[in-house]
């Protein structure tokens, strides 16, 4: 298995971050890694969506877990590997909120595929989380 985690702290309350997350069609507003997104239903487990990174091929994903106000997980099925990203909110010191993105690549091909695609998938996490926090604080 391959895994990576990044977090930021914000003064924004969790409800504000959650509203930004649950409005999937607006993700490109704060995530420069999404050129286009098509969402096939409401923000609930089982909903599929297609994200197109700038200059890249579309990626089909599915929401697999949602705990309102706390976390959601999306997953991409690559056949012999799965890319799963958990997006979590936790209380931080001083009444702040910690926003955490954790990606894991699992499955039979994970040891080979993970080091190849994992760093590319997660490279923009600092920028994305920073932009999300800034928007939530505004």
N, C-alpha and C positions, 0 to 999 in steps of 0.2 A: 504494500500500500504506500501511496505517496500522499503527503498532507502538508498544508500550509495554513497559517492563521495570522490575521492582522486585526488590530483594533485601534479605535480612537475614542477619546472622551469628548463629550459635548455638554454645553449648558442646556441644550434643548431637552424638553421632557419626552419620555418615551412615546406618548400619544402622537406627538408631532412627527417623529421619525416613522412611526407605524403608518400614519396616513400617507406619507411619501412612499413607503414600501408598497402599500396595498393599492396604490394607483399605478399599476404596472405600465399602462400606456404612456405615462409621463416619466418613466425611468430615464429616457435619453436627456431629460432636462438637467439631470445632475450626474449622469454616468456617460462620459465621453467615449466609453468603450462600446456603446450601442448606437449604431447609425440608424437602425430601424427596429421596431418591435411590433409583432402581431400577437394579440392575446385572444385565445379561443374560448373565453368564458370569464366568469367572476374570479376574484381572488379567493380560491378555495382549493383544497386538496383534489388532485386529479386534473385540474385545468392545465392545458398545454399552451405553450407559447413559443414563438420563433424569434430569436434575436439575431440581428445581423451586425457583426462588428465592422467598423470602417474598413473597406477594401477587402473584406473576407466573405466566406460563404456563410449562409444562414445556419444557425444551430437550433435544433428542436429540443425543447426542454419541458419538464413537467413539475408542477408543485406537488411535493410528496408529504409535507408536514407543515401544519400551521397551528401555532399556539398564539391566539390573538394578543397583541400587545407585548409579546415576548420573543417569538422566533418564527421563522419560516425556512423551509428547506426546498431547494430545487435540485433537479437531477437531469443529467443527460446520459442516455443509454448509448454507449459506443460499441455494443455487441459483447466483446470479451473484456470490456472495462466500463466502469460507471464513474462519472464525475458528479459529485454531490457537494453542494455548497450550502452551509447553514449560515443564516443571517440572524444574529441574536442581539437582544438588548439586555443589559444588566445594570443594576444600580452601581454607581461609583462614588467615591468619597466626595463629601461636600455637596451632596444633592445632584451631582452630575450623572450623566448617562454614558455607559460604555457601549459602543457599537462594535460588534465583532463579526467578521466574515471568516469562516473556516471551510476550506475546500479539501476534500479527500478524493483520491482516485483509487478505486478498488477493483478487484476482479482478476482473472487469470493473467491478463496482459498488463496489469497495473505497474509492475516493477520495470517493465520496458517502456510503456507509454507515459507513465507519470512524469519521469524526469524530462521527457521530450516536450509534453504539452502543458504540464502543470505550471512551470514558471511563466509561460506566455499567458495562461488563463489568469493568474494571480498578480501579474506584474503591476497592474493598475489599481490594485486594492488601496494603497495609500492615497492616491489621487481621488478615487471614487468615494472612499469614506470621508475624506476631507471635504469634498464638494457636498456630500449628503449632510454632513454636520453643519456646514456653513449655511446651507439652505434651510435646514431645520431651525437654526438659531435666528434666522432673519425673520 
